[in-house]
Amino acid sequence: MPDGTVGALAELYLGNILYALELAALSLEQQQRSEDAAFYRGIARRLAEARGAERARGG
C-alpha cells in the first residue's frame, strides 16, 4: 500500500493520470485550443519520462 505521499500516489495511479491528461488534451483540441492541448501533453510526457528514468535506475 502506498505511504500516502503525493509521489507514492502519483506513481500508483500514473497510468490513470496520463490517460486523464490525454483526454483533456483531446477535448482542448476539439475546442481549437491546440496550445493548451500541447501544454497538457507536455506534462504527460514529462511524467512518463521521469518514470522511465526511474525504472532505468532500478526503481
N, CA, C and O atoms as a CHARMM CRD file, in Angstrom:
* protein
*
  236
    1    1 MET  N      0.83800  -1.18300   0.00000 PROA 1      0.00000
    2    1 MET  CA     0.00000   0.00000   0.00000 PROA 1      0.00000
    3    1 MET  C      0.88400   1.24800   0.00000 PROA 1      0.00000
    4    1 MET  O      1.88300   1.29200   0.71800 PROA 1      0.00000
    5    2 PRO  N      0.53200   2.26200  -0.79500 PROA 2      0.00000
    6    2 PRO  CA     1.36100   3.47000  -0.83700 PROA 2      0.00000
    7    2 PRO  C      1.37600   4.16500   0.51900 PROA 2      0.00000
    8    2 PRO  O      0.45200   4.02100   1.32000 PROA 2      0.00000
    9    3 ASP  N      2.44600   4.92200   0.76000 PROA 3      0.00000
   10    3 ASP  CA     2.59800   5.58500   2.04900 PROA 3      0.00000
   11    3 ASP  C      1.78600   6.87000   2.18200 PROA 3      0.00000
   12    3 ASP  O      1.88000   7.54200   3.20900 PROA 3      0.00000
   13    4 GLY  N      1.00700   7.22500   1.19300 PROA 4      0.00000
   14    4 GLY  CA     0.14400   8.39500   1.27200 PROA 4      0.00000
   15    4 GLY  C      0.77900   9.69100   0.81900 PROA 4      0.00000
   16    4 GLY  O      0.13200  10.73800   0.85200 PROA 4      0.00000
   17    5 THR  N      2.03200   9.64700   0.39700 PROA 5      0.00000
   18    5 THR  CA     2.65000  10.86100  -0.11700 PROA 5      0.00000
   19    5 THR  C      2.16100  11.11200  -1.53600 PROA 5      0.00000
   20    5 THR  O      1.67100  10.20900  -2.21400 PROA 5      0.00000
   21    6 VAL  N      2.30500  12.34600  -1.96200 PROA 6      0.00000
   22    6 VAL  CA     1.89700  12.70200  -3.32300 PROA 6      0.00000
   23    6 VAL  C      2.64600  11.84300  -4.33500 PROA 6      0.00000
   24    6 VAL  O      2.04600  11.32100  -5.27500 PROA 6      0.00000
   25    7 GLY  N      3.96100  11.69600  -4.14400 PROA 7      0.00000
   26    7 GLY  CA     4.76600  10.91500  -5.08000 PROA 7      0.00000
   27    7 GLY  C      4.32900   9.46600  -5.15400 PROA 7      0.00000
   28    7 GLY  O      4.24600   8.89300  -6.24000 PROA 7      0.00000
   29    8 ALA  N      4.04700   8.86900  -3.99900 PROA 8      0.00000
   30    8 ALA  CA     3.63000   7.46600  -3.97800 PROA 8      0.00000
   31    8 ALA  C      2.27900   7.28900  -4.65800 PROA 8      0.00000
   32    8 ALA  O      2.07700   6.33300  -5.40700 PROA 8      0.00000
   33    9 LEU  N      1.36000   8.20500  -4.40000 PROA 9      0.00000
   34    9 LEU  CA     0.04500   8.10600  -5.03100 PROA 9      0.00000
   35    9 LEU  C      0.12800   8.35800  -6.53100 PROA 9      0.00000
   36    9 LEU  O     -0.53500   7.67800  -7.31400 PROA 9      0.00000
   37   10 ALA  N      0.93700   9.33100  -6.93000 PROA 10     0.00000
   38   10 ALA  CA     1.10100   9.61000  -8.35800 PROA 10     0.00000
   39   10 ALA  C      1.70700   8.40800  -9.06900 PROA 10     0.00000
   40   10 ALA  O      1.30900   8.07500 -10.18500 PROA 10     0.00000
   41   11 GLU  N      2.67200   7.75700  -8.41900 PROA 11     0.00000
   42   11 GLU  CA     3.27200   6.56900  -9.02200 PROA 11     0.00000
   43   11 GLU  C      2.24400   5.45000  -9.16500 PROA 11     0.00000
   44   11 GLU  O      2.17900   4.78100 -10.19600 PROA 11     0.00000
   45   12 LEU  N      1.44700   5.25400  -8.12300 PROA 12     0.00000
   46   12 LEU  CA     0.43500   4.20100  -8.14600 PROA 12     0.00000
   47   12 LEU  C     -0.58200   4.42400  -9.26700 PROA 12     0.00000
   48   12 LEU  O     -0.98900   3.48100  -9.94500 PROA 12     0.00000
   49   13 TYR  N     -0.98500   5.68200  -9.45100 PROA 13     0.00000
   50   13 TYR  CA    -2.03300   5.99700 -10.42800 PROA 13     0.00000
   51   13 TYR  C     -1.50500   6.66600 -11.69000 PROA 13     0.00000
   52   13 TYR  O     -2.25900   7.34600 -12.38600 PROA 13     0.00000
   53   14 LEU  N     -0.23700   6.48600 -11.99500 PROA 14     0.00000
   54   14 LEU  CA     0.36500   7.17700 -13.13400 PROA 14     0.00000
   55   14 LEU  C     -0.36700   6.89100 -14.44400 PROA 14     0.00000
   56   14 LEU  O     -0.61100   7.81200 -15.22300 PROA 14     0.00000
   57   15 GLY  N     -0.71200   5.66200 -14.69200 PROA 15     0.00000
   58   15 GLY  CA    -1.43600   5.33000 -15.92200 PROA 15     0.00000
   59   15 GLY  C     -2.75000   6.08000 -16.02800 PROA 15     0.00000
   60   15 GLY  O     -3.09100   6.59200 -17.09400 PROA 15     0.00000
   61   16 ASN  N     -3.48200   6.14700 -14.93900 PROA 16     0.00000
   62   16 ASN  CA    -4.75400   6.86800 -14.92100 PROA 16     0.00000
   63   16 ASN  C     -4.54200   8.36800 -15.13200 PROA 16     0.00000
   64   16 ASN  O     -5.31600   9.02000 -15.83200 PROA 16     0.00000
   65   17 ILE  N     -3.49400   8.90000 -14.52400 PROA 17     0.00000
   66   17 ILE  CA    -3.18400  10.32500 -14.67200 PROA 17     0.00000
   67   17 ILE  C     -2.83500  10.64000 -16.11800 PROA 17     0.00000
   68   17 ILE  O     -3.30900  11.63200 -16.67200 PROA 17     0.00000
   69   18 LEU  N     -2.00700   9.79900 -16.73000 PROA 18     0.00000
   70   18 LEU  CA    -1.62800  10.01700 -18.13300 PROA 18     0.00000
   71   18 LEU  C     -2.84700   9.93700 -19.04800 PROA 18     0.00000
   72   18 LEU  O     -2.97800  10.72600 -19.98400 PROA 18     0.00000
   73   19 TYR  N     -3.72700   8.99500 -18.78100 PROA 19     0.00000
   74   19 TYR  CA    -4.95200   8.84600 -19.56900 PROA 19     0.00000
   75   19 TYR  C     -5.81500  10.10500 -19.43000 PROA 19     0.00000
   76   19 TYR  O     -6.32500  10.61600 -20.42700 PROA 19     0.00000
   77   20 ALA  N     -5.98100  10.60300 -18.21200 PROA 20     0.00000
   78   20 ALA  CA    -6.79800  11.79600 -17.99000 PROA 20     0.00000
   79   20 ALA  C     -6.18800  13.02300 -18.67200 PROA 20     0.00000
   80   20 ALA  O     -6.91100  13.85300 -19.22200 PROA 20     0.00000
   81   21 LEU  N     -4.86600  13.13500 -18.63500 PROA 21     0.00000
   82   21 LEU  CA    -4.21700  14.24800 -19.31400 PROA 21     0.00000
   83   21 LEU  C     -4.44100  14.18300 -20.82400 PROA 21     0.00000
   84   21 LEU  O     -4.64700  15.21400 -21.46300 PROA 21     0.00000
   85   22 GLU  N     -4.40400  12.99000 -21.39200 PROA 22     0.00000
   86   22 GLU  CA    -4.65100  12.85300 -22.82700 PROA 22     0.00000
   87   22 GLU  C     -6.10300  13.18200 -23.16400 PROA 22     0.00000
   88   22 GLU  O     -6.36900  13.81600 -24.18500 PROA 22     0.00000
   89   23 LEU  N     -7.04000  12.76100 -22.32300 PROA 23     0.00000
   90   23 LEU  CA    -8.44400  13.11700 -22.55400 PROA 23     0.00000
   91   23 LEU  C     -8.62900  14.63200 -22.51600 PROA 23     0.00000
   92   23 LEU  O     -9.36900  15.19700 -23.32200 PROA 23     0.00000
   93   24 ALA  N     -7.95500  15.27800 -21.57900 PROA 24     0.00000
   94   24 ALA  CA    -8.02900  16.73700 -21.51100 PROA 24     0.00000
   95   24 ALA  C     -7.46400  17.35800 -22.78600 PROA 24     0.00000
   96   24 ALA  O     -8.04100  18.29700 -23.33400 PROA 24     0.00000
   97   25 ALA  N     -6.33900  16.83200 -23.25100 PROA 25     0.00000
   98   25 ALA  CA    -5.71800  17.35700 -24.47000 PROA 25     0.00000
   99   25 ALA  C     -6.63500  17.16000 -25.67800 PROA 25     0.00000
  100   25 ALA  O     -6.77700  18.06000 -26.50500 PROA 25     0.00000
  101   26 LEU  N     -7.24700  16.00000 -25.77600 PROA 26     0.00000
  102   26 LEU  CA    -8.16500  15.74500 -26.89700 PROA 26     0.00000
  103   26 LEU  C     -9.35200  16.70300 -26.86400 PROA 26     0.00000
  104   26 LEU  O     -9.76700  17.22600 -27.89800 PROA 26     0.00000
  105   27 SER  N     -9.88900  16.92600 -25.67800 PROA 27     0.00000
  106   27 SER  CA   -11.00700  17.85700 -25.53500 PROA 27     0.00000
  107   27 SER  C    -10.59500  19.26700 -25.94300 PROA 27     0.00000
  108   27 SER  O    -11.34400  19.96100 -26.63100 PROA 27     0.00000
  109   28 LEU  N     -9.42000  19.68600 -25.52600 PROA 28     0.00000
  110   28 LEU  CA    -8.93100  21.01500 -25.87700 PROA 28     0.00000
  111   28 LEU  C     -8.70500  21.14500 -27.37700 PROA 28     0.00000
  112   28 LEU  O     -8.97700  22.19800 -27.95400 PROA 28     0.00000
  113   29 GLU  N     -8.21100  20.08500 -28.01400 PROA 29     0.00000
  114   29 GLU  CA    -8.03400  20.12000 -29.47200 PROA 29     0.00000
  115   29 GLU  C     -9.36700  20.29900 -30.17500 PROA 29     0.00000
  116   29 GLU  O     -9.45600  21.02700 -31.16400 PROA 29     0.00000
  117   30 GLN  N    -10.41300  19.63700 -29.67000 PROA 30     0.00000
  118   30 GLN  CA   -11.74200  19.76700 -30.26600 PROA 30     0.00000
  119   30 GLN  C    -12.26700  21.19800 -30.14500 PROA 30     0.00000
  120   30 GLN  O    -13.10100  21.63600 -30.93700 PROA 30     0.00000
  121   31 GLN  N    -11.77100  21.90700 -29.15700 PROA 31     0.00000
  122   31 GLN  CA   -12.15700  23.30000 -28.95700 PROA 31     0.00000
  123   31 GLN  C    -11.20600  24.26800 -29.67700 PROA 31     0.00000
  124   31 GLN  O    -11.24300  25.47500 -29.43600 PROA 31     0.00000
  125   32 GLN  N    -10.35800  23.73000 -30.55700 PROA 32     0.00000
  126   32 GLN  CA    -9.34800  24.51300 -31.27900 PROA 32     0.00000
  127   32 GLN  C     -8.41200  25.25500 -30.31800 PROA 32     0.00000
  128   32 GLN  O     -8.04500  26.40400 -30.56200 PROA 32     0.00000
  129   33 ARG  N     -8.03600  24.59700 -29.24100 PROA 33     0.00000
  130   33 ARG  CA    -7.10200  25.16800 -28.26500 PROA 33     0.00000
  131   33 ARG  C     -5.83700  24.31200 -28.26400 PROA 33     0.00000
  132   33 ARG  O     -5.49300  23.68500 -27.26200 PROA 33     0.00000
  133   34 SER  N     -5.16000  24.30000 -29.39700 PROA 34     0.00000
  134   34 SER  CA    -4.01700  23.41000 -29.58000 PROA 34     0.00000
  135   34 SER  C     -2.84800  23.73400 -28.64800 PROA 34     0.00000
  136   34 SER  O     -2.13700  22.82400 -28.22300 PROA 34     0.00000
  137   35 GLU  N     -2.63900  24.99400 -28.32600 PROA 35     0.00000
  138   35 GLU  CA    -1.55000  25.33800 -27.39900 PROA 35     0.00000
  139   35 GLU  C     -1.81600  24.78000 -26.00900 PROA 35     0.00000
  140   35 GLU  O     -0.90100  24.29200 -25.34700 PROA 35     0.00000
  141   36 ASP  N     -3.05400  24.85000 -25.57100 PROA 36     0.00000
  142   36 ASP  CA    -3.41100  24.29300 -24.26700 PROA 36     0.00000
  143   36 ASP  C     -3.28100  22.76900 -24.27400 PROA 36     0.00000
  144   36 ASP  O     -2.82000  22.17300 -23.30000 PROA 36     0.00000
  145   37 ALA  N     -3.69000  22.14600 -25.37800 PROA 37     0.00000
  146   37 ALA  CA    -3.55800  20.69500 -25.50300 PROA 37     0.00000
  147   37 ALA  C     -2.09200  20.28400 -25.43900 PROA 37     0.00000
  148   37 ALA  O     -1.74600  19.29300 -24.79600 PROA 37     0.00000
  149   38 ALA  N     -1.24300  21.03900 -26.10100 PROA 38     0.00000
  150   38 ALA  CA     0.18900  20.74000 -26.08300 PROA 38     0.00000
  151   38 ALA  C      0.75600  20.87800 -24.67100 PROA 38     0.00000
  152   38 ALA  O      1.64300  20.11800 -24.28300 PROA 38     0.00000
  153   39 PHE  N      0.25800  21.83000 -23.91300 PROA 39     0.00000
  154   39 PHE  CA     0.70100  22.00900 -22.53600 PROA 39     0.00000
  155   39 PHE  C      0.42100  20.74900 -21.71700 PROA 39     0.00000
  156   39 PHE  O      1.30200  20.26700 -21.00500 PROA 39     0.00000
  157   40 TYR  N     -0.80200  20.21000 -21.81400 PROA 40     0.00000
  158   40 TYR  CA    -1.15300  19.01500 -21.04900 PROA 40     0.00000
  159   40 TYR  C     -0.40200  17.78500 -21.54500 PROA 40     0.00000
  160   40 TYR  O     -0.03100  16.92200 -20.74900 PROA 40     0.00000
  161   41 ARG  N     -0.18100  17.70200 -22.82900 PROA 41     0.00000
  162   41 ARG  CA     0.62400  16.59000 -23.34900 PROA 41     0.00000
  163   41 ARG  C      2.07600  16.71100 -22.87500 PROA 41     0.00000
  164   41 ARG  O      2.74000  15.70200 -22.63700 PROA 41     0.00000
  165   42 GLY  N      2.55400  17.92700 -22.74300 PROA 42     0.00000
  166   42 GLY  CA     3.90000  18.13300 -22.22300 PROA 42     0.00000
  167   42 GLY  C      4.02900  17.65400 -20.78700 PROA 42     0.00000
  168   42 GLY  O      5.03900  17.05600 -20.41800 PROA 42     0.00000
  169   43 ILE  N      3.01400  17.91300 -19.98000 PROA 43     0.00000
  170   43 ILE  CA     3.01200  17.40800 -18.60600 PROA 43     0.00000
  171   43 ILE  C      3.05900  15.88200 -18.61600 PROA 43     0.00000
  172   43 ILE  O      3.84600  15.27400 -17.89100 PROA 43     0.00000
  173   44 ALA  N      2.22000  15.27500 -19.43400 PROA 44     0.00000
  174   44 ALA  CA     2.18700  13.81300 -19.51200 PROA 44     0.00000
  175   44 ALA  C      3.52800  13.25400 -19.97000 PROA 44     0.00000
  176   44 ALA  O      4.00200  12.25100 -19.43600 PROA 44     0.00000
  177   45 ARG  N      4.12900  13.89100 -20.94200 PROA 45     0.00000
  178   45 ARG  CA     5.41900  13.43200 -21.44900 PROA 45     0.00000
  179   45 ARG  C      6.49000  13.49600 -20.35600 PROA 45     0.00000
  180   45 ARG  O      7.28800  12.57100 -20.20900 PROA 45     0.00000
  181   46 ARG  N      6.50200  14.57400 -19.60300 PROA 46     0.00000
  182   46 ARG  CA     7.49700  14.70900 -18.52200 PROA 46     0.00000
  183   46 ARG  C      7.27900  13.67100 -17.43400 PROA 46     0.00000
  184   46 ARG  O      8.24600  13.12900 -16.89800 PROA 46     0.00000
  185   47 LEU  N      6.04300  13.38900 -17.10100 PROA 47     0.00000
  186   47 LEU  CA     5.75500  12.34800 -16.10500 PROA 47     0.00000
  187   47 LEU  C      6.20900  10.98200 -16.60700 PROA 47     0.00000
  188   47 LEU  O      6.82300  10.21500 -15.86500 PROA 47     0.00000
  189   48 ALA  N      5.90600  10.68200 -17.86300 PROA 48     0.00000
  190   48 ALA  CA     6.30500   9.39200 -18.43600 PROA 48     0.00000
  191   48 ALA  C      7.82400   9.27500 -18.51800 PROA 48     0.00000
  192   48 ALA  O      8.38100   8.21500 -18.23300 PROA 48     0.00000
  193   49 GLU  N      8.49200  10.35100 -18.90300 PROA 49     0.00000
  194   49 GLU  CA     9.95700  10.32000 -18.96700 PROA 49     0.00000
  195   49 GLU  C     10.57000  10.13200 -17.58800 PROA 49     0.00000
  196   49 GLU  O     11.55000   9.40200 -17.43400 PROA 49     0.00000
  197   50 ALA  N      9.99700  10.78600 -16.58900 PROA 50     0.00000
  198   50 ALA  CA    10.51100  10.64200 -15.22000 PROA 50     0.00000
  199   50 ALA  C     10.34500   9.20600 -14.74700 PROA 50     0.00000
  200   50 ALA  O     11.23200   8.65900 -14.09200 PROA 50     0.00000
  201   51 ARG  N      9.22100   8.60000 -15.07300 PROA 51     0.00000
  202   51 ARG  CA     9.00600   7.19900 -14.68200 PROA 51     0.00000
  203   51 ARG  C      9.98700   6.28800 -15.40200 PROA 51     0.00000
  204   51 ARG  O     10.52100   5.35900 -14.79500 PROA 51     0.00000
  205   52 GLY  N     10.23100   6.53200 -16.67400 PROA 52     0.00000
  206   52 GLY  CA    11.18500   5.73100 -17.42700 PROA 52     0.00000
  207   52 GLY  C     12.59400   5.86100 -16.86400 PROA 52     0.00000
  208   52 GLY  O     13.32300   4.87300 -16.77600 PROA 52     0.00000
  209   53 ALA  N     12.97700   7.06600 -16.48800 PROA 53     0.00000
  210   53 ALA  CA    14.30100   7.28500 -15.90900 PROA 53     0.00000
  211   53 ALA  C     14.42100   6.58900 -14.56700 PROA 53     0.00000
  212   53 ALA  O     15.46900   6.03600 -14.23400 PROA 53     0.00000
  213   54 GLU  N     13.34400   6.61800 -13.80200 PROA 54     0.00000
  214   54 GLU  CA    13.33300   5.93700 -12.50300 PROA 54     0.00000
  215   54 GLU  C     13.50500   4.43000 -12.68100 PROA 54     0.00000
  216   54 GLU  O     14.26300   3.79400 -11.94800 PROA 54     0.00000
  217   55 ARG  N     12.81700   3.88100 -13.63100 PROA 55     0.00000
  218   55 ARG  CA    12.94000   2.43300 -13.89100 PROA 55     0.00000
  219   55 ARG  C     14.34100   2.07100 -14.37200 PROA 55     0.00000
  220   55 ARG  O     14.87600   1.02300 -14.00900 PROA 55     0.00000
  221   56 ALA  N     14.93200   2.93600 -15.18600 PROA 56     0.00000
  222   56 ALA  CA    16.28900   2.67900 -15.69000 PROA 56     0.00000
  223   56 ALA  C     17.29900   2.65600 -14.54800 PROA 56     0.00000
  224   56 ALA  O     18.29800   1.93900 -14.60700 PROA 56     0.00000
  225   57 ARG  N     17.03100   3.45000 -13.50300 PROA 57     0.00000
  226   57 ARG  CA    17.91000   3.46000 -12.33900 PROA 57     0.00000
  227   57 ARG  C     17.63600   2.28800 -11.40800 PROA 57     0.00000
  228   57 ARG  O     18.33900   2.10400 -10.41500 PROA 57     0.00000
  229   58 GLY  N     16.61400   1.49300 -11.72600 PROA 58     0.00000
  230   58 GLY  CA    16.29400   0.32400 -10.90900 PROA 58     0.00000
  231   58 GLY  C     15.19500   0.55600  -9.88700 PROA 58     0.00000
  232   58 GLY  O     15.02900  -0.22900  -8.95300 PROA 58     0.00000
  233   59 GLY  N     14.44900   1.63200 -10.06600 PROA 59     0.00000
  234   59 GLY  CA    13.39000   1.95600  -9.10000 PROA 59     0.00000
  235   59 GLY  C     12.07800   1.32900  -9.39100 PROA 59     0.00000
  236   59 GLY  O     11.11800   1.53200  -8.64700 PROA 59     0.00000
